[in-house]
């Protein structure tokens, strides 16, 4: 990655919005599958993601649980493909709530 000119004094990195092998930090404000499709296999050291919780927030469309889990499986599969053998995934998920039943999604 090209360091910000102020790196030595501030300790900051430039943040990219697209995958470029020379970058250290990418924050992608869009559909993660679009980004993952541009990333070579086994090339990432760290993936941090917080997928939609599917609980009906104003910024998400609530899906049937089976469809939601299939969508998440596609994302996880692509993350694992892109992750280097020594890399880590930080996956923040919530619980699925259906008619008062709370279903943990990390199982």
MOPAC internal coordinates of N, CA, C and O (Angstrom, degrees):
PM7 1SCF
backbone

  N    0.0000 0     0.00 0     0.00 0    0    0    0
  C    1.4463 1     0.00 0     0.00 0    1    0    0
  C    1.5127 1   109.67 1     0.00 0    2    1    0
  O    1.2310 1   120.72 1   -35.05 1    3    2    1
  N    1.3012 1   116.22 1   144.95 1    3    2    1
  C    1.4510 1   121.08 1   172.79 1    5    3    2
  C    1.5195 1   107.42 1   -78.50 1    6    5    3
  O    1.2310 1   120.56 1   -58.33 1    7    6    5
  N    1.2880 1   116.53 1   121.67 1    7    6    5
  C    1.4553 1   119.71 1  -179.10 1    9    7    6
  C    1.5197 1   111.04 1   -74.56 1   10    9    7
  O    1.2310 1   121.38 1   -35.51 1   11   10    9
  N    1.3014 1   114.97 1   144.49 1   11   10    9
  C    1.4348 1   120.99 1   171.89 1   13   11   10
  C    1.5292 1   107.45 1   -57.37 1   14   13   11
  O    1.2310 1   119.34 1   -39.00 1   15   14   13
  N    1.3255 1   118.86 1   141.00 1   15   14   13
  C    1.4612 1   120.99 1  -178.92 1   17   15   14
  C    1.5233 1   111.62 1   -56.96 1   18   17   15
  O    1.2310 1   120.30 1   156.51 1   19   18   17
  N    1.3141 1   117.03 1   -23.49 1   19   18   17
  C    1.4557 1   120.47 1  -178.51 1   21   19   18
  C    1.5211 1   112.20 1   -92.97 1   22   21   19
  O    1.2310 1   119.54 1  -170.09 1   23   22   21
  N    1.3341 1   118.49 1     9.91 1   23   22   21
  C    1.4615 1   120.46 1  -174.95 1   25   23   22
  C    1.5233 1   112.74 1   -57.18 1   26   25   23
  O    1.2310 1   120.03 1   134.72 1   27   26   25
  N    1.3015 1   117.54 1   -45.28 1   27   26   25
  C    1.4633 1   120.50 1  -175.97 1   29   27   26
  C    1.5260 1   111.74 1   -58.47 1   30   29   27
  O    1.2310 1   120.19 1   142.10 1   31   30   29
  N    1.3152 1   117.24 1   -37.90 1   31   30   29
  C    1.4639 1   118.99 1  -176.93 1   33   31   30
  C    1.5266 1   113.52 1   -92.65 1   34   33   31
  O    1.2310 1   119.96 1   152.63 1   35   34   33
  N    1.3407 1   117.68 1   -27.37 1   35   34   33
  C    1.4680 1   119.32 1  -174.92 1   37   35   34
  C    1.5176 1   113.63 1  -108.64 1   38   37   35
  O    1.2310 1   119.88 1   160.30 1   39   38   37
  N    1.3286 1   117.83 1   -19.70 1   39   38   37
  C    1.4602 1   120.42 1  -177.52 1   41   39   38
  C    1.5176 1   113.28 1    72.22 1   42   41   39
  O    1.2310 1   119.55 1  -156.23 1   43   42   41
  N    1.3283 1   118.46 1    23.77 1   43   42   41
  C    1.4614 1   121.35 1  -177.90 1   45   43   42
  C    1.5224 1   111.27 1  -103.34 1   46   45   43
  O    1.2310 1   121.20 1   -25.11 1   47   46   45
  N    1.3260 1   115.30 1   154.89 1   47   46   45
  C    1.4523 1   123.29 1   173.98 1   49   47   46
  C    1.5110 1   108.52 1  -112.95 1   50   49   47
  O    1.2310 1   120.74 1   -26.49 1   51   50   49
  N    1.3115 1   116.19 1   153.51 1   51   50   49
  C    1.4608 1   121.41 1   170.96 1   53   51   50
  C    1.5198 1   107.10 1   -73.87 1   54   53   51
  O    1.2310 1   119.58 1   -38.01 1   55   54   53
  N    1.3112 1   118.40 1   141.99 1   55   54   53
  C    1.4608 1   123.23 1   179.72 1   57   55   54
  C    1.5194 1   108.61 1  -107.08 1   58   57   55
  O    1.2310 1   120.70 1   -53.36 1   59   58   57
  N    1.3342 1   116.28 1   126.64 1   59   58   57
  C    1.4546 1   122.24 1   179.18 1   61   59   58
  C    1.5225 1   109.78 1   -96.90 1   62   61   59
  O    1.2310 1   120.42 1   -28.25 1   63   62   61
  N    1.3348 1   116.81 1   151.75 1   63   62   61
  C    1.4667 1   121.65 1   175.67 1   65   63   62
  C    1.5200 1   112.10 1  -101.77 1   66   65   63
  O    1.2310 1   120.04 1  -173.33 1   67   66   65
  N    1.3417 1   117.52 1     6.67 1   67   66   65
  C    1.4597 1   121.56 1   176.31 1   69   67   66
  C    1.5179 1   108.55 1  -143.55 1   70   69   67
  O    1.2310 1   120.77 1   -22.41 1   71   70   69
  N    1.3276 1   116.13 1   157.59 1   71   70   69
  C    1.4502 1   119.61 1  -179.39 1   73   71   70
  C    1.5218 1   110.15 1   -75.31 1   74   73   71
  O    1.2310 1   121.57 1   -55.61 1   75   74   73
  N    1.3112 1   114.60 1   124.39 1   75   74   73
  C    1.4566 1   123.22 1   172.98 1   77   75   74
  C    1.5252 1   104.74 1  -137.44 1   78   77   75
  O    1.2310 1   119.60 1   -55.60 1   79   78   77
  N    1.3347 1   118.37 1   124.40 1   79   78   77
  C    1.4689 1   120.07 1  -174.49 1   81   79   78
  C    1.5264 1   114.95 1   -53.32 1   82   81   79
  O    1.2310 1   119.91 1   153.29 1   83   82   81
  N    1.3242 1   117.78 1   -26.71 1   83   82   81
  C    1.4614 1   119.99 1  -177.95 1   85   83   82
  C    1.5306 1   113.46 1   -82.47 1   86   85   83
  O    1.2310 1   119.70 1   171.73 1   87   86   85
  N    1.3254 1   118.17 1    -8.27 1   87   86   85
  C    1.4606 1   121.10 1  -178.93 1   89   87   86
  C    1.5262 1   111.38 1   -85.42 1   90   89   87
  O    1.2310 1   120.73 1   -29.22 1   91   90   89
  N    1.3180 1   116.21 1   150.78 1   91   90   89
  C    1.4658 1   121.56 1   176.19 1   93   91   90
  C    1.5262 1   112.46 1   -96.67 1   94   93   91
  O    1.2310 1   120.30 1   150.00 1   95   94   93
  N    1.3274 1   117.04 1   -30.00 1   95   94   93
  C    1.4602 1   121.20 1  -174.94 1   97   95   94
  C    1.5304 1   109.04 1  -130.15 1   98   97   95
  O    1.2310 1   120.88 1   -51.98 1   99   98   97
  N    1.3399 1   115.92 1   128.02 1   99   98   97
  C    1.4674 1   121.51 1   174.21 1  101   99   98
  C    1.5266 1   107.05 1  -128.84 1  102  101   99
  O    1.2310 1   120.57 1   -54.09 1  103  102  101
  N    1.3051 1   116.52 1   125.91 1  103  102  101
  C    1.4576 1   122.33 1   172.00 1  105  103  102
  C    1.5211 1   104.98 1  -118.43 1  106  105  103
  O    1.2310 1   120.99 1   -68.31 1  107  106  105
  N    1.3322 1   115.72 1   111.69 1  107  106  105
  C    1.4574 1   120.67 1  -172.92 1  109  107  106
  C    1.5260 1   109.83 1  -104.37 1  110  109  107
  O    1.2310 1   119.85 1   -64.01 1  111  110  109
  N    1.3340 1   117.90 1   115.99 1  111  110  109
  C    1.4676 1   121.32 1  -177.92 1  113  111  110
  C    1.5289 1   112.18 1   -91.87 1  114  113  111
  O    1.2310 1   120.37 1  -118.02 1  115  114  113
  N    1.3232 1   116.90 1    61.98 1  115  114  113
  C    1.4594 1   119.50 1  -178.36 1  117  115  114
  C    1.5089 1   110.71 1  -166.15 1  118  117  115
  O    1.2310 1   120.64 1    16.21 1  119  118  117
  N    1.3286 1   116.38 1  -163.79 1  119  118  117
  C    1.4547 1   122.66 1   179.76 1  121  119  118
  C    1.5267 1   109.00 1   -66.49 1  122  121  119
  O    1.2310 1   120.70 1   -61.14 1  123  122  121
  N    1.3172 1   116.26 1   118.86 1  123  122  121
  C    1.4657 1   120.20 1  -174.58 1  125  123  122
  C    1.5259 1   112.27 1   -63.09 1  126  125  123
  O    1.2310 1   119.39 1   151.96 1  127  126  125
  N    1.3251 1   118.77 1   -28.04 1  127  126  125
  C    1.4681 1   119.49 1   178.07 1  129  127  126
  C    1.5207 1   111.42 1   -66.28 1  130  129  127
  O    1.2310 1   120.19 1   147.08 1  131  130  129
  N    1.3291 1   117.23 1   -32.92 1  131  130  129
  C    1.4684 1   120.11 1   175.59 1  133  131  130
  C    1.5267 1   109.99 1   -62.64 1  134  133  131
  O    1.2310 1   120.43 1   137.07 1  135  134  133
  N    1.3166 1   116.78 1   -42.93 1  135  134  133
  C    1.4653 1   120.51 1   178.43 1  137  135  134
  C    1.5258 1   110.93 1   -69.54 1  138  137  135
  O    1.2310 1   119.99 1   133.31 1  139  138  137
  N    1.3223 1   117.62 1   -46.69 1  139  138  137
  C    1.4692 1   121.13 1  -177.25 1  141  139  138
  C    1.5244 1   112.01 1   -58.85 1  142  141  139
  O    1.2310 1   120.21 1   146.30 1  143  142  141
  N    1.3184 1   117.20 1   -33.70 1  143  142  141
  C    1.4690 1   120.72 1   179.29 1  145  143  142
  C    1.5258 1   112.78 1   -64.72 1  146  145  143
  O    1.2310 1   119.86 1   162.52 1  147  146  145
  N    1.3254 1   117.87 1   -17.48 1  147  146  145
  C    1.4649 1   121.47 1  -179.98 1  149  147  146
  C    1.5253 1   112.76 1   -94.82 1  150  149  147
  O    1.2310 1   120.14 1   176.70 1  151  150  149
  N    1.3192 1   117.33 1    -3.30 1  151  150  149
  C    1.4635 1   121.61 1  -172.90 1  153  151  150
  C    1.5272 1   110.36 1  -101.42 1  154  153  151
  O    1.2310 1   119.97 1   -52.65 1  155  154  153
  N    1.3240 1   117.66 1   127.35 1  155  154  153
  C    1.4661 1   120.35 1   177.96 1  157  155  154
  C    1.5330 1   111.75 1   -64.03 1  158  157  155
  O    1.2310 1   120.75 1   -26.76 1  159  158  157
  N    1.3163 1   116.17 1   153.24 1  159  158  157
  C    1.4659 1   121.73 1   178.09 1  161  159  158
  C    1.5258 1   111.17 1   -59.54 1  162  161  159
  O    1.2310 1   121.52 1   -35.45 1  163  162  161
  N    1.3073 1   114.70 1   144.55 1  163  162  161
  C    1.4710 1   123.81 1   175.19 1  165  163  162
  C    1.5240 1   113.38 1    53.55 1  166  165  163
  O    1.2310 1   120.34 1  -140.78 1  167  166  165
  N    1.3342 1   116.96 1    39.22 1  167  166  165
  C    1.4614 1   119.37 1  -176.12 1  169  167  166
  C    1.5274 1   114.57 1  -112.69 1  170  169  167
  O    1.2310 1   119.40 1   172.16 1  171  170  169
  N    1.3289 1   118.74 1    -7.84 1  171  170  169
  C    1.4621 1   120.60 1  -176.52 1  173  171  170
  C    1.5260 1   111.70 1  -105.55 1  174  173  171
  O    1.2310 1   120.98 1   -37.03 1  175  174  173
  N    1.3122 1   115.74 1   142.97 1  175  174  173
  C    1.4580 1   121.57 1   176.70 1  177  175  174
  C    1.5217 1   112.13 1   -91.88 1  178  177  175
  O    1.2310 1   120.35 1   148.38 1  179  178  177
  N    1.3312 1   116.94 1   -31.62 1  179  178  177
  C    1.4594 1   121.25 1  -175.94 1  181  179  178
  C    1.5255 1   109.30 1  -147.37 1  182  181  179
  O    1.2310 1   121.25 1   -46.73 1  183  182  181
  N    1.3325 1   115.22 1   133.27 1  183  182  181
  C    1.4585 1   122.06 1   173.22 1  185  183  182
  C    1.5241 1   106.90 1  -123.61 1  186  185  183
  O    1.2310 1   120.55 1   -54.76 1  187  186  185
  N    1.3347 1   116.55 1   125.24 1  187  186  185
  C    1.4579 1   122.52 1   176.46 1  189  187  186
  C    1.5147 1   106.48 1  -120.42 1  190  189  187
  O    1.2310 1   120.52 1   -56.62 1  191  190  189
  N    1.3249 1   116.61 1   123.38 1  191  190  189
  C    1.4577 1   119.55 1  -177.88 1  193  191  190
  C    1.5194 1   110.62 1  -145.56 1  194  193  191
  O    1.2310 1   121.19 1   -29.69 1  195  194  193
  N    1.3010 1   115.32 1   150.31 1  195  194  193
  C    1.4542 1   122.88 1   175.43 1  197  195  194
  C    1.5195 1   106.82 1  -132.42 1  198  197  195
  O    1.2310 1   120.83 1   -92.38 1  199  198  197
  N    1.3440 1   116.03 1    87.62 1  199  198  197
  C    1.4720 1   118.77 1  -177.33 1  201  199  198
  C    1.5217 1   111.49 1   -68.08 1  202  201  199
  O    1.2310 1   120.48 1   -17.09 1  203  202  201
  N    1.3252 1   116.69 1   162.91 1  203  202  201
  C    1.4691 1   119.46 1   176.50 1  205  203  202
  C    1.5248 1   110.55 1   -54.46 1  206  205  203
  O    1.2310 1   120.82 1   -38.90 1  207  206  205
  N    1.3148 1   116.04 1   141.10 1  207  206  205
  C    1.4755 1   120.49 1   179.94 1  209  207  206
  C    1.5305 1   112.21 1   -80.25 1  210  209  207
  O    1.2310 1   120.57 1   164.84 1  211  210  209
  N    1.3260 1   116.51 1   -15.16 1  211  210  209
  C    1.4658 1   121.00 1   179.57 1  213  211  210
  C    1.5291 1   111.69 1    63.17 1  214  213  211
  O    1.2310 1   121.09 1  -138.59 1  215  214  213
  N    1.3319 1   115.51 1    41.41 1  215  214  213
  C    1.4663 1   119.52 1  -179.92 1  217  215  214
  C    1.5323 1   112.38 1  -114.82 1  218  217  215
  O    1.2310 1   120.91 1  -169.25 1  219  218  217
  N    1.3493 1   115.86 1    10.75 1  219  218  217
  C    1.4563 1   119.43 1   174.43 1  221  219  218
  C    1.5195 1   115.03 1    88.79 1  222  221  219
  O    1.2310 1   119.70 1  -155.11 1  223  222  221
  N    1.3349 1   118.18 1    24.89 1  223  222  221
  C    1.4722 1   119.93 1   174.93 1  225  223  222
  C    1.5234 1   108.92 1   -63.08 1  226  225  223
  O    1.2310 1   120.64 1   -20.70 1  227  226  225
  N    1.3285 1   116.38 1   159.30 1  227  226  225
  C    1.4682 1   119.94 1  -175.99 1  229  227  226
  C    1.5236 1   113.32 1   -63.50 1  230  229  227
  O    1.2310 1   119.28 1   160.61 1  231  230  229
  N    1.3209 1   118.98 1   -19.39 1  231  230  229
  C    1.4626 1   122.14 1  -178.45 1  233  231  230
  C    1.5316 1   113.22 1   -99.12 1  234  233  231
  O    1.2310 1   119.96 1  -172.17 1  235  234  233
  N    1.3261 1   117.68 1     7.83 1  235  234  233
  C    1.4611 1   119.58 1   179.93 1  237  235  234
  C    1.5235 1   110.42 1  -136.54 1  238  237  235
  O    1.2310 1   121.02 1   -25.46 1  239  238  237
  N    1.3188 1   115.65 1   154.54 1  239  238  237
  C    1.4589 1   121.34 1   174.51 1  241  239  238
  C    1.5286 1   106.89 1   -99.19 1  242  241  239
  O    1.2310 1   120.67 1   -56.18 1  243  242  241
  N    1.3077 1   116.32 1   123.82 1  243  242  241
  C    1.4611 1   120.11 1  -179.21 1  245  243  242
  C    1.5247 1   109.61 1   -73.86 1  246  245  243
  O    1.2310 1   120.91 1   -51.05 1  247  246  245
  N    1.3397 1   115.87 1   128.95 1  247  246  245
  C    1.4632 1   122.39 1  -178.32 1  249  247  246
  C    1.5211 1   110.65 1  -108.73 1  250  249  247
  O    1.2310 1   120.74 1   -20.82 1  251  250  249
  N    1.3173 1   116.20 1   159.18 1  251  250  249
  C    1.4543 1   121.39 1   170.04 1  253  251  250
  C    1.5358 1   107.12 1   -56.72 1  254  253  251
  O    1.2310 1   119.95 1   -37.59 1  255  254  253
  N    1.3307 1   117.70 1   142.41 1  255  254  253
  C    1.4606 1   121.41 1  -175.08 1  257  255  254
  C    1.5231 1   112.42 1   -55.67 1  258  257  255
  O    1.2310 1   119.47 1   137.60 1  259  258  257
  N    1.3291 1   118.61 1   -42.40 1  259  258  257
  C    1.4668 1   120.81 1  -179.73 1  261  259  258
  C    1.5266 1   111.67 1   -62.49 1  262  261  259
  O    1.2310 1   119.97 1   137.60 1  263  262  261
  N    1.3315 1   117.66 1   -42.40 1  263  262  261
  C    1.4580 1   121.67 1   177.98 1  265  263  262
  C    1.5293 1   110.73 1   -66.11 1  266  265  263
  O    1.2310 1   120.77 1   136.47 1  267  266  265
  N    1.3211 1   116.14 1   -43.53 1  267  266  265
  C    1.4679 1   120.67 1   178.45 1  269  267  266
  C    1.5328 1   110.55 1   -58.79 1  270  269  267
  O    1.2310 1   120.19 1   133.67 1  271  270  269
  N    1.3233 1   117.25 1   -46.33 1  271  270  269
  C    1.4610 1   120.51 1  -179.50 1  273  271  270
  C    1.5269 1   111.70 1   -65.85 1  274  273  271
  O    1.2310 1   119.84 1   143.59 1  275  274  273
  N    1.3323 1   117.90 1   -36.41 1  275  274  273
  C    1.4755 1   120.54 1   175.68 1  277  275  274
  C    1.5275 1   110.68 1   -63.66 1  278  277  275
  O    1.2310 1   120.71 1   137.83 1  279  278  277
  N    1.3337 1   116.25 1   -42.17 1  279  278  277
  C    1.4672 1   119.83 1   177.42 1  281  279  278
  C    1.5263 1   110.84 1   -61.65 1  282  281  279
  O    1.2310 1   120.60 1   136.02 1  283  282  281
  N    1.3134 1   116.46 1   -43.98 1  283  282  281
  C    1.4635 1   120.06 1   179.67 1  285  283  282
  C    1.5279 1   111.27 1   -66.34 1  286  285  283
  O    1.2310 1   120.06 1   144.89 1  287  286  285
  N    1.3204 1   117.49 1   -35.11 1  287  286  285
  C    1.4634 1   120.85 1   177.37 1  289  287  286
  C    1.5343 1   110.73 1   -63.01 1  290  289  287
  O    1.2310 1   120.36 1   140.55 1  291  290  289
  N    1.3301 1   116.91 1   -39.45 1  291  290  289
  C    1.4743 1   120.32 1   177.21 1  293  291  290
  C    1.5285 1   110.57 1   -61.74 1  294  293  291
  O    1.2310 1   120.54 1   137.41 1  295  294  293
  N    1.3194 1   116.58 1   -42.59 1  295  294  293
  C    1.4614 1   120.54 1  -179.47 1  297  295  294
  C    1.5278 1   110.43 1   -67.23 1  298  297  295
  O    1.2310 1   120.18 1   134.79 1  299  298  297
  N    1.3177 1   117.26 1   -45.21 1  299  298  297
  C    1.4704 1   120.56 1   179.94 1  301  299  298
  C    1.5242 1   110.21 1   -61.44 1  302  301  299
  O    1.2310 1   120.22 1   137.06 1  303  302  301
  N    1.3207 1   117.18 1   -42.94 1  303  302  301
  C    1.4694 1   121.10 1   179.29 1  305  303  302
  C    1.5242 1   110.49 1   -58.91 1  306  305  303
  O    1.2310 1   120.16 1   135.56 1  307  306  305
  N    1.3301 1   117.30 1   -44.44 1  307  306  305
  C    1.4634 1   120.89 1   179.25 1  309  307  306
  C    1.5254 1   111.59 1   -68.17 1  310  309  307
  O    1.2310 1   120.10 1   142.52 1  311  310  309
  N    1.3191 1   117.41 1   -37.48 1  311  310  309
  C    1.4693 1   120.08 1   177.29 1  313  311  310
  C    1.5239 1   110.57 1   -62.90 1  314  313  311
  O    1.2310 1   120.45 1   135.15 1  315  314  313
  N    1.3123 1   116.75 1   -44.85 1  315  314  313
  C    1.4749 1   120.80 1   179.61 1  317  315  314
  C    1.5232 1   109.82 1   -63.15 1  318  317  315
  O    1.2310 1   119.80 1   140.14 1  319  318  317
  N    1.3221 1   117.99 1   -39.86 1  319  318  317
  C    1.4629 1   121.11 1   178.26 1  321  319  318
  C    1.5286 1   111.21 1   -61.31 1  322  321  319
  O    1.2310 1   120.58 1   137.70 1  323  322  321
  N    1.3279 1   116.49 1   -42.30 1  323  322  321
  C    1.4635 1   121.26 1  -176.25 1  325  323  322
  C    1.5296 1   113.17 1   -79.48 1  326  325  323
  O    1.2310 1   120.17 1   163.72 1  327  326  325
  N    1.3164 1   117.28 1   -16.28 1  327  326  325
  C    1.4620 1   121.69 1  -174.81 1  329  327  326
  C    1.5196 1   111.48 1   -80.22 1  330  329  327
  O    1.2310 1   120.91 1   -44.79 1  331  330  329
  N    1.3250 1   115.87 1   135.21 1  331  330  329
  C    1.4640 1   120.08 1   176.83 1  333  331  330
  C    1.5292 1   109.27 1   -69.79 1  334  333  331
  O    1.2310 1   119.77 1   -22.25 1  335  334  333
  N    1.3398 1   118.04 1   157.75 1  335  334  333
  C    1.4723 1   120.58 1  -177.50 1  337  335  334
  C    1.5256 1   113.66 1   -55.41 1  338  337  335
  O    1.2310 1   119.04 1   148.96 1  339  338  337
  N    1.3154 1   119.44 1   -31.04 1  339  338  337
  C    1.4660 1   121.89 1   179.16 1  341  339  338
  C    1.5091 1   113.49 1   -99.39 1  342  341  339
  O    1.2310 1   119.88 1  -169.08 1  343  342  341
  N    1.3390 1   117.84 1    10.92 1  343  342  341
  C    1.4630 1   121.84 1  -175.89 1  345  343  342
  C    1.5147 1   113.71 1   -82.69 1  346  345  343
  O    1.2310 1   120.99 1    -4.22 1  347  346  345
  N    1.3244 1   115.72 1   175.78 1  347  346  345
  C    1.4677 1   122.62 1  -178.82 1  349  347  346
  C    1.5260 1   110.37 1  -133.40 1  350  349  347
  O    1.2310 1   121.52 1   -31.05 1  351  350  349
  N    1.3339 1   114.69 1   148.95 1  351  350  349
  C    1.4641 1   121.64 1   173.65 1  353  351  350
  C    1.5182 1   107.95 1  -118.37 1  354  353  351
  O    1.2310 1   120.48 1   -52.04 1  355  354  353
  N    1.3181 1   116.69 1   127.96 1  355  354  353
  C    1.4675 1   122.47 1   171.78 1  357  355  354
  C    1.5249 1   105.96 1  -107.23 1  358  357  355
  O    1.2310 1   120.73 1   -69.94 1  359  358  357
  N    1.3343 1   116.21 1   110.06 1  359  358  357
  C    1.4673 1   122.41 1  -172.97 1  361  359  358
  C    1.5172 1   108.11 1  -117.18 1  362  361  359
  O    1.2310 1   120.24 1   -73.28 1  363  362  361
  N    1.3275 1   117.14 1   106.72 1  363  362  361
  C    1.4553 1   120.94 1  -178.53 1  365  363  362
  C    1.5184 1   109.12 1   -92.15 1  366  365  363
  O    1.2310 1   120.49 1   -64.64 1  367  366  365
  N    1.3100 1   116.67 1   115.36 1  367  366  365
  C    1.4627 1   120.59 1   178.50 1  369  367  366
  C    1.5164 1   110.08 1  -127.90 1  370  369  367
  O    1.2310 1   121.41 1   -19.00 1  371  370  369
  N    1.2993 1   114.91 1   161.00 1  371  370  369
  C    1.4540 1   120.75 1   178.30 1  373  371  370
  C    1.5177 1   110.41 1  -110.34 1  374  373  371
  O    1.2310 1   120.98 1    26.42 1  375  374  373
  N    1.2923 1   115.73 1  -153.58 1  375  374  373
  C    1.4612 1   122.80 1   177.04 1  377  375  374
  C    1.5208 1   109.05 1  -110.50 1  378  377  375
  O    1.2310 1   121.01 1   -29.96 1  379  378  377
  N    1.3164 1   115.68 1   150.04 1  379  378  377
  C    1.4524 1   121.17 1   173.93 1  381  379  378
  C    1.5233 1   106.75 1   -94.58 1  382  381  379
  O    1.2310 1   120.47 1   -51.64 1  383  382  381
  N    1.3194 1   116.70 1   128.36 1  383  382  381
  C    1.4585 1   121.30 1  -179.11 1  385  383  382
  C    1.5158 1   108.10 1  -112.97 1  386  385  383
  O    1.2310 1   120.88 1   -54.96 1  387  386  385
  N    1.3431 1   115.93 1   125.04 1  387  386  385
  C    1.4563 1   121.27 1  -179.22 1  389  387  386
  C    1.5150 1   109.19 1  -137.91 1  390  389  387
  O    1.2310 1   120.45 1   -67.35 1  391  390  389
  N    1.3193 1   116.75 1   112.65 1  391  390  389
  C    1.4641 1   122.06 1  -179.71 1  393  391  390
  C    1.5300 1   112.22 1    50.56 1  394  393  391
  O    1.2310 1   121.19 1  -136.78 1  395  394  393
  N    1.3231 1   115.34 1    43.22 1  395  394  393
  C    1.4602 1   120.56 1   177.19 1  397  395  394
  C    1.5316 1   114.26 1    86.42 1  398  397  395
  O    1.2310 1   119.80 1   166.49 1  399  398  397
  N    1.3372 1   117.99 1   -13.51 1  399  398  397
  C    1.4625 1   120.53 1   177.92 1  401  399  398
  C    1.5346 1   108.52 1   -83.92 1  402  401  399
  O    1.2310 1   120.49 1   -46.60 1  403  402  401
  N    1.3250 1   116.67 1   133.40 1  403  402  401
  C    1.4633 1   122.01 1   179.20 1  405  403  402
  C    1.5142 1   107.97 1  -105.44 1  406  405  403
  O    1.2310 1   121.21 1   -59.06 1  407  406  405
  N    1.3317 1   115.28 1   120.94 1  407  406  405
  C    1.4692 1   122.24 1  -176.79 1  409  407  406
  C    1.5250 1   108.45 1  -115.04 1  410  409  407
  O    1.2310 1   119.27 1   -67.62 1  411  410  409
  N    1.3541 1   118.99 1   112.38 1  411  410  409
  C    1.4730 1   119.47 1   177.79 1  413  411  410
  C    1.5254 1   111.03 1   -67.79 1  414  413  411
  O    1.2310 1   120.51 1   -50.48 1  415  414  413
  N    1.3291 1   116.63 1   129.52 1  415  414  413
  C    1.4575 1   121.05 1  -176.53 1  417  415  414
  C    1.5217 1   113.13 1   -87.05 1  418  417  415
  O    1.2310 1   119.98 1   169.83 1  419  418  417
  N    1.3170 1   117.64 1   -10.17 1  419  418  417
  C    1.4646 1   119.62 1  -179.04 1  421  419  418
  C    1.5320 1   111.74 1   -82.52 1  422  421  419
  O    1.2310 1   120.31 1   179.72 1  423  422  421
  N    1.3101 1   117.02 1    -0.28 1  423  422  421
  C    1.4618 1   119.78 1   176.22 1  425  423  422
  C    1.5033 1   108.94 1   -83.83 1  426  425  423
  O    1.2310 1   120.10 1   180.00 1  427  426  425

